[in-house]
Amino acid sequence: MRCPKWLIKTDLDLFPKNVRRLIVNIIALARASAVYSRALDAESPSVVMRMKTELGQTHTEIALLNDEIRIKDARMARIPPHQRPHYAPHDRFAILKHRAARGWNALQTAQRFLIQPETVAFWMPELDQPDSILLKAPIPVNKLSDFSDYLVKDLKSICPVFGKKRIANLLIQAGFKLCASSVDRRLKAKFPSPSPSDPNLSENQPSPLSAAPSITARYPHHVWHTDLTIVPTSGFWIPWLPFSLPQVFPFAYWVAFILDHFTRRLVAFSVFPAEPSAAAITTFLQRACAAAGQAPKHLISDQGPQFTAEVFKQSCKALSIKQRFGAVGHYGSIAVIERFIRSFKDECIRFISVPLVPDSFRKEIELYGLWYNVYRPHERLKGQTPFNAYSSANKQSSSTPTPSPTINLKPSSHSTCGPPQLVVKFLEGRRHLPIVSLRQAA
């Protein structure tokens, strides 16, 4: 990547005047150059080169996070101690746990968390007080099972290299008897909590489009929604004109989605290195119809140039698809597909480092689509998954697919087994894609 001509001043007399801007510009240029070079190395046939690229990306992220923490700590350190905001009770308890994990004395703990050593010494006796208001666990621990769950998860988070046997042996040494299989069950039950959703975009709210009688979806593949979104691999901002990197690969991907309105099932997706043309979107729609075995009766989209182009309109007419457009500037006019895109970014993109290899990125979207269709309960479908809803709507067909595993909260009354146990697995090891089920205890 070439450096802008105006970036480097040749006149040494002007250098002291623009030195700060020069530093910021060079750092931004270095980031853009690093992303571009990583994208080339990520597709190298050498396994060592690809691993070095991933390792370098990880080291860069760690260095930036450390610098971010340093800046925040420096800001807090400039505030007089008596004017700093107080830690919440669960934060104080977390500080004492962190102190135990690090082996810090009171002075080291106080320096790291910007408090006074006397404060740390004042907190320690509160550990023995069952009704202390200064220290509290983030979740209530009132039963032995709650205590064991909390303890095992805490040990695993503080010491990720510890396995189930080592944790069990450690607990036995501390006088708490817990077998390795019990530790394993508690470790598997740990999965990320769903991020809070915006009430304005809640899935259990009816879409304005579904309220209209002429557009209400009555069966699968009756109404489809489609839209485009941008998934950045790095930030777009740069300190020089045009103040933004181009929204093309390797700085971003363009992703197109098609969603079925009736079942909320992801029908198809496609990844593009740059903003797709109308011809590319037309090809994408034709492939989606061929894969589904039929075309929808209605297709809802925004009024982007890809969807209003003549070639796309002619293709829809040839497939007997009636186009419908969301109102420009009207909130919620294409709420169904926008809500799915938000879920995709909240539940997938924010938990992964976006790969710079297009095939790897397609694999991540494919896994999320499988999890979303088969394993993720949907509030709009009254707790069903999109695959369950699709199967229920096609019961009259002789080729009904096998239902996906669901949670049965009512075990049979004649069973003599113990209470059901919650089992959490992860789709191909992705911690952000949990598969939750119940099994009968022996």
Backbone hydrogen bonds, N-H to C=O, Kabsch-Sander energy under -0.5 kcal/mol:
donor,donor_aa,acceptor,acceptor_aa,energy
7,L,4,P,-1.6
8,I,4,P,-0.6
9,K,7,L,-0.6
12,L,10,T,-0.8
14,L,11,D,-1.2
15,F,11,D,-0.5
17,K,14,L,-0.9
18,N,14,L,-1.1
18,N,15,F,-0.8
22,L,18,N,-2.4
23,I,19,V,-2.0
24,V,20,R,-2.1
25,N,21,R,-2.7
26,I,22,L,-2.3
27,I,23,I,-2.2
28,A,24,V,-2.2
29,L,25,N,-2.4
30,A,26,I,-2.5
31,R,27,I,-2.1
32,A,28,A,-2.2
33,S,29,L,-2.4
34,A,30,A,-2.5
35,V,31,R,-2.4
36,Y,32,A,-2.0
37,S,33,S,-2.5
38,R,34,A,-2.5
39,A,35,V,-1.9
40,L,36,Y,-1.3
41,D,37,S,-2.4
42,A,38,R,-2.5
43,E,39,A,-0.6
43,E,40,L,-0.7
44,S,41,D,-1.7
50,R,46,S,-1.8
51,M,47,V,-2.4
52,K,48,V,-2.4
53,T,49,M,-1.9
54,E,50,R,-2.1
55,L,51,M,-2.5
56,G,52,K,-2.6
57,Q,53,T,-2.2
58,T,54,E,-2.1
59,H,55,L,-2.6
60,T,56,G,-2.2
61,E,57,Q,-2.0
62,I,58,T,-2.3
63,A,59,H,-2.5
64,L,60,T,-2.2
65,L,61,E,-2.3
66,N,62,I,-2.5
67,D,63,A,-2.0
68,E,64,L,-2.2
69,I,65,L,-2.3
70,R,66,N,-2.2
71,I,67,D,-2.1
72,K,68,E,-2.0
73,D,69,I,-2.7
74,A,70,R,-2.3
75,R,71,I,-1.9
76,M,72,K,-2.1
77,A,73,D,-2.4
78,R,74,A,-1.0
79,I,76,M,-1.3
83,Q,80,P,-2.0
84,R,80,P,-0.7
84,R,81,P,-0.9
92,R,88,A,-2.2
93,F,89,P,-1.9
94,A,90,H,-1.8
95,I,91,D,-2.1
96,L,92,R,-2.0
97,K,93,F,-1.9
98,H,94,A,-2.4
99,R,95,I,-2.2
100,A,96,L,-1.9
101,A,97,K,-2.1
102,R,98,H,-2.1
103,G,99,R,-2.3
104,W,99,R,-1.2
109,T,105,N,-2.4
110,A,106,A,-2.3
111,Q,107,L,-2.2
112,R,108,Q,-2.1
113,F,109,T,-2.0
114,L,110,A,-0.5
115,I,110,A,-2.2
119,T,116,Q,-0.8
120,V,116,Q,-1.4
121,A,117,P,-2.2
122,F,118,E,-1.8
123,W,119,T,-1.6
124,M,120,V,-1.6
126,E,123,W,-1.2
127,L,124,M,-1.8
128,D,125,P,-1.4
129,Q,126,E,-1.2
132,S,129,Q,-1.4
136,K,89,P,-1.1
142,N,140,P,-0.6
147,F,143,K,-2.3
148,S,144,L,-2.4
149,D,145,S,-2.3
150,Y,146,D,-2.6
151,L,147,F,-2.6
152,V,148,S,-2.5
153,K,149,D,-2.2
154,D,150,Y,-2.1
155,L,151,L,-2.4
156,K,152,V,-2.1
157,S,153,K,-2.0
158,I,154,D,-2.2
159,C,155,L,-2.6
162,F,159,C,-1.8
167,I,163,G,-2.2
168,A,164,K,-2.2
169,N,165,K,-2.7
170,L,166,R,-2.2
171,L,167,I,-2.3
172,I,168,A,-2.1
173,Q,169,N,-2.1
174,A,170,L,-1.3
175,G,172,I,-1.4
176,F,171,L,-3.2
177,K,175,G,-0.6
178,L,176,F,-0.6
183,V,179,C,-2.0
184,D,180,A,-2.4
185,R,181,S,-2.1
186,R,182,S,-1.9
187,L,183,V,-2.1
188,K,184,D,-2.3
189,A,185,R,-1.2
190,K,187,L,-1.3
191,F,189,A,-0.6
201,L,198,D,-1.8
202,S,199,P,-1.0
205,Q,202,S,-1.2
211,A,207,S,-0.9
212,A,208,P,-0.5
212,A,209,L,-0.9
215,I,212,A,-1.6
216,T,212,A,-0.7
216,T,213,P,-0.6
222,H,219,Y,-1.5
224,W,298,H,-2.3
225,H,259,L,-2.8
226,T,300,I,-2.1
227,D,257,F,-1.4
229,T,255,V,-2.1
231,V,253,Y,-2.6
233,T,251,F,-1.9
234,S,251,F,-1.1
243,F,240,W,-3.5
245,L,236,F,-2.9
248,V,246,P,-2.1
249,F,273,P,-2.8
251,F,248,V,-1.9
252,A,248,V,-0.8
253,Y,231,V,-2.3
254,W,272,F,-2.7
255,V,229,T,-2.7
256,A,270,S,-2.7
257,F,227,D,-2.2
258,I,268,A,-2.1
259,L,225,H,-2.8
260,D,265,R,-2.8
261,H,223,V,-2.8
264,R,260,D,-1.3
267,V,258,I,-2.4
267,V,265,R,-0.7
268,A,258,I,-1.3
270,S,256,A,-1.8
272,F,254,W,-3.5
281,I,277,S,-2.0
282,T,278,A,-2.2
283,T,279,A,-2.3
284,F,280,A,-2.1
285,L,281,I,-2.4
286,Q,282,T,-2.3
287,R,283,T,-2.3
288,A,284,F,-2.0
289,C,285,L,-2.3
290,A,286,Q,-2.1
291,A,287,R,-2.4
292,A,288,A,-2.2
293,G,289,C,-1.3
294,Q,289,C,-0.8
297,K,221,H,-0.5
297,K,222,H,-1.1
298,H,222,H,-1.8
299,L,322,K,-2.2
300,I,224,W,-2.8
301,S,324,R,-1.9
307,F,304,G,-0.7
308,T,304,G,-1.3
309,A,305,P,-0.7
313,K,309,A,-2.0
314,Q,310,E,-2.6
315,S,311,V,-1.6
316,C,312,F,-2.3
317,K,313,K,-2.2
318,A,314,Q,-2.2
319,L,315,S,-1.6
320,S,317,K,-1.0
321,I,316,C,-3.3
322,K,297,K,-2.4
323,Q,321,I,-0.6
324,R,299,L,-2.6
326,G,301,S,-2.1
330,H,327,A,-1.6
331,Y,329,G,-0.6
333,S,330,H,-1.4
335,A,332,G,-1.1
338,E,334,I,-1.8
339,R,335,A,-2.5
340,F,336,V,-1.6
341,I,337,I,-2.2
342,R,338,E,-2.1
343,S,339,R,-2.2
344,F,340,F,-2.7
345,K,341,I,-2.1
346,D,342,R,-2.7
347,E,343,S,-2.9
348,C,344,F,-1.2
349,I,344,F,-1.6
350,R,345,K,-2.0
351,F,348,C,-1.3
352,I,348,C,-0.6
352,I,349,I,-1.1
354,V,352,I,-0.7
361,F,357,V,-2.1
362,R,358,P,-2.5
363,K,359,D,-1.9
364,E,360,S,-1.8
365,I,361,F,-2.0
366,E,362,R,-2.5
367,L,363,K,-2.4
368,Y,364,E,-2.2
369,G,365,I,-2.8
370,L,366,E,-2.2
371,W,367,L,-2.6
372,Y,368,Y,-3.0
373,N,369,G,-2.3
374,V,370,L,-2.4
375,Y,371,W,-1.8
376,R,371,W,-1.4
378,H,384,Q,-2.3
381,L,378,H,-0.6
382,K,379,E,-1.9
383,G,378,H,-2.1
384,Q,381,L,-1.1
387,F,373,N,-2.7
389,A,385,T,-2.4
390,Y,386,P,-2.3
391,S,387,F,-2.4
392,S,388,N,-2.8
393,A,389,A,-1.8
394,N,390,Y,-0.6
394,N,391,S,-0.8
395,K,392,S,-1.0
397,S,394,N,-1.3
400,T,398,S,-0.7
408,N,406,T,-0.6
409,L,407,I,-0.7
415,S,412,S,-1.0
418,G,441,A,-0.9
421,Q,439,R,-3.3
423,V,437,S,-3.3
425,K,423,V,-0.5
425,K,435,I,-2.5
427,L,433,L,-2.3
428,E,426,F,-0.6
429,G,426,F,-1.5
430,R,427,L,-2.1
431,R,429,G,-0.7
433,L,430,R,-1.9
435,I,425,K,-3.5
436,V,434,P,-0.6
437,S,423,V,-2.4
439,R,421,Q,-2.2
441,A,419,P,-0.7
